[in-house]
Amino acid sequence: MTIPAPAGVSTPEGIRVGSTVRQVRDAYSDLEGDESIGLYANQNDGDDSRYEFHFRKGAVVALFVGRTAADCG
């Protein structure tokens, strides 16, 4: 489950829509995924929350906050 970040919101590390791929890579050493489909970074140690970054032409165009597992029950 993911929730889109509102316009103008940044992560505590300063990543926001418009940040470059290099800035995201510098801010998060634990990135997973691929720039063409999205990069994922852990949000907090010890839980399954994460950031999801989508790119176009080398810049973030969408930022999401989510969990790798959702308990909807």
PyRosetta script that sets phi, psi and omega in degrees:
from pyrosetta import init, pose_from_sequence

init()
pose = pose_from_sequence("MTIPAPAGVSTPEGIRVGSTVRQVRDAYSDLEGDESIGLYANQNDGDDSRYEFHFRKGAVVALFVGRTAADCG")
pose.set_psi(1, 133.2)
pose.set_omega(1, 177.4)
pose.set_phi(2, -130.9)
pose.set_psi(2, 153.3)
pose.set_omega(2, 178.1)
pose.set_phi(3, -125.1)
pose.set_psi(3, 127.2)
pose.set_omega(3, 178.9)
pose.set_phi(4, -69.8)
pose.set_psi(4, 140.2)
pose.set_omega(4, 176.8)
pose.set_phi(5, -77.2)
pose.set_psi(5, 137.9)
pose.set_omega(5, 177.2)
pose.set_phi(6, -63.2)
pose.set_psi(6, 156.6)
pose.set_omega(6, 178.7)
pose.set_phi(7, -55.2)
pose.set_psi(7, 138.4)
pose.set_omega(7, 176.8)
pose.set_phi(8, 87.2)
pose.set_psi(8, -8.9)
pose.set_omega(8, -179.3)
pose.set_phi(9, -80.8)
pose.set_psi(9, 141.4)
pose.set_omega(9, 175.3)
pose.set_phi(10, -126.2)
pose.set_psi(10, 161.3)
pose.set_omega(10, 174.6)
pose.set_phi(11, -74.6)
pose.set_psi(11, 166.1)
pose.set_omega(11, 176.6)
pose.set_phi(12, -58.0)
pose.set_psi(12, -23.5)
pose.set_omega(12, 178.7)
pose.set_phi(13, -85.2)
pose.set_psi(13, 1.3)
pose.set_omega(13, 175.9)
pose.set_phi(14, 89.6)
pose.set_psi(14, 10.7)
pose.set_omega(14, -179.6)
pose.set_phi(15, -85.3)
pose.set_psi(15, 133.1)
pose.set_omega(15, -177.9)
pose.set_phi(16, -149.3)
pose.set_psi(16, 174.8)
pose.set_omega(16, 173.3)
pose.set_phi(17, -56.3)
pose.set_psi(17, 130.6)
pose.set_omega(17, -177.3)
pose.set_phi(18, 103.6)
pose.set_psi(18, -19.6)
pose.set_omega(18, 176.7)
pose.set_phi(19, -63.5)
pose.set_psi(19, 149.5)
pose.set_omega(19, -179.2)
pose.set_phi(20, -84.4)
pose.set_psi(20, 162.7)
pose.set_omega(20, 175.6)
pose.set_phi(21, -57.0)
pose.set_psi(21, -42.8)
pose.set_omega(21, -179.8)
pose.set_phi(22, -59.7)
pose.set_psi(22, -43.4)
pose.set_omega(22, 178.9)
pose.set_phi(23, -62.1)
pose.set_psi(23, -40.8)
pose.set_omega(23, 178.5)
pose.set_phi(24, -65.1)
pose.set_psi(24, -45.5)
pose.set_omega(24, 179.6)
pose.set_phi(25, -62.8)
pose.set_psi(25, -38.5)
pose.set_omega(25, 178.4)
pose.set_phi(26, -67.7)
pose.set_psi(26, -34.2)
pose.set_omega(26, -176.9)
pose.set_phi(27, -78.5)
pose.set_psi(27, -28.9)
pose.set_omega(27, -174.2)
pose.set_phi(28, -129.3)
pose.set_psi(28, 110.4)
pose.set_omega(28, -179.3)
pose.set_phi(29, -80.6)
pose.set_psi(29, -12.6)
pose.set_omega(29, -175.2)
pose.set_phi(30, -103.8)
pose.set_psi(30, 25.6)
pose.set_omega(30, -176.8)
pose.set_phi(31, -61.2)
pose.set_psi(31, 142.3)
pose.set_omega(31, 174.1)
pose.set_phi(32, -129.1)
pose.set_psi(32, 158.6)
pose.set_omega(32, 177.3)
pose.set_phi(33, 102.2)
pose.set_psi(33, -160.4)
pose.set_omega(33, -174.7)
pose.set_phi(34, -141.1)
pose.set_psi(34, 141.6)
pose.set_omega(34, -178.7)
pose.set_phi(35, -57.5)
pose.set_psi(35, -30.0)
pose.set_omega(35, -176.5)
pose.set_phi(36, -73.2)
pose.set_psi(36, -23.3)
pose.set_omega(36, 179.9)
pose.set_phi(37, -120.7)
pose.set_psi(37, -12.8)
pose.set_omega(37, 179.0)
pose.set_phi(38, 132.0)
pose.set_psi(38, 142.6)
pose.set_omega(38, 175.3)
pose.set_phi(39, -109.1)
pose.set_psi(39, 145.3)
pose.set_omega(39, -177.0)
pose.set_phi(40, -124.3)
pose.set_psi(40, 138.9)
pose.set_omega(40, 176.9)
pose.set_phi(41, -133.7)
pose.set_psi(41, 141.5)
pose.set_omega(41, 175.8)
pose.set_phi(42, -63.7)
pose.set_psi(42, 138.1)
pose.set_omega(42, 179.3)
pose.set_phi(43, -87.2)
pose.set_psi(43, -46.0)
pose.set_omega(43, -178.6)
pose.set_phi(44, -134.0)
pose.set_psi(44, 140.6)
pose.set_omega(44, 174.5)
pose.set_phi(45, -67.3)
pose.set_psi(45, 140.0)
pose.set_omega(45, 173.2)
pose.set_phi(46, 89.2)
pose.set_psi(46, -1.3)
pose.set_omega(46, 173.7)
pose.set_phi(47, -136.3)
pose.set_psi(47, -175.9)
pose.set_omega(47, -174.9)
pose.set_phi(48, -105.1)
pose.set_psi(48, 20.4)
pose.set_omega(48, 177.3)
pose.set_phi(49, -80.1)
pose.set_psi(49, 148.3)
pose.set_omega(49, -178.0)
pose.set_phi(50, -154.8)
pose.set_psi(50, 163.9)
pose.set_omega(50, 171.5)
pose.set_phi(51, -99.7)
pose.set_psi(51, 146.9)
pose.set_omega(51, 175.4)
pose.set_phi(52, -126.0)
pose.set_psi(52, 126.4)
pose.set_omega(52, -177.6)
pose.set_phi(53, -116.3)
pose.set_psi(53, 130.8)
pose.set_omega(53, 175.3)
pose.set_phi(54, -113.4)
pose.set_psi(54, 141.5)
pose.set_omega(54, -173.0)
pose.set_phi(55, -123.0)
pose.set_psi(55, 154.1)
pose.set_omega(55, 168.3)
pose.set_phi(56, -145.7)
pose.set_psi(56, 128.0)
pose.set_omega(56, 179.2)
pose.set_phi(57, 53.3)
pose.set_psi(57, 39.9)
pose.set_omega(57, 173.5)
pose.set_phi(58, 80.7)
pose.set_psi(58, 9.9)
pose.set_omega(58, -180.0)
pose.set_phi(59, -132.2)
pose.set_psi(59, 150.7)
pose.set_omega(59, 177.6)
pose.set_phi(60, -65.9)
pose.set_psi(60, 127.4)
pose.set_omega(60, 175.5)
pose.set_phi(61, -113.0)
pose.set_psi(61, -14.7)
pose.set_omega(61, 177.7)
pose.set_phi(62, -153.9)
pose.set_psi(62, 141.8)
pose.set_omega(62, -180.0)
pose.set_phi(63, -130.2)
pose.set_psi(63, 132.0)
pose.set_omega(63, 180.0)
pose.set_phi(64, -128.4)
pose.set_psi(64, 153.2)
pose.set_omega(64, 171.0)
pose.set_phi(65, -116.7)
pose.set_psi(65, 136.0)
pose.set_omega(65, -178.0)
pose.set_phi(66, -159.7)
pose.set_psi(66, -173.5)
pose.set_omega(66, 177.3)
pose.set_phi(67, -127.9)
pose.set_psi(67, 147.8)
pose.set_omega(67, 178.3)
pose.set_phi(68, -74.1)
pose.set_psi(68, -23.9)
pose.set_omega(68, 176.9)
pose.set_phi(69, -134.4)
pose.set_psi(69, 134.9)
pose.set_omega(69, 179.8)
pose.set_phi(70, -116.3)
pose.set_psi(70, 133.6)
pose.set_omega(70, 176.7)
pose.set_phi(71, -102.2)
pose.set_psi(71, 98.0)
pose.set_omega(71, -177.6)
pose.set_phi(72, -98.2)
pose.set_psi(72, 9.7)
pose.set_omega(72, -174.3)
pose.set_phi(73, -99.0)
pose.dump_pdb("model.pdb")
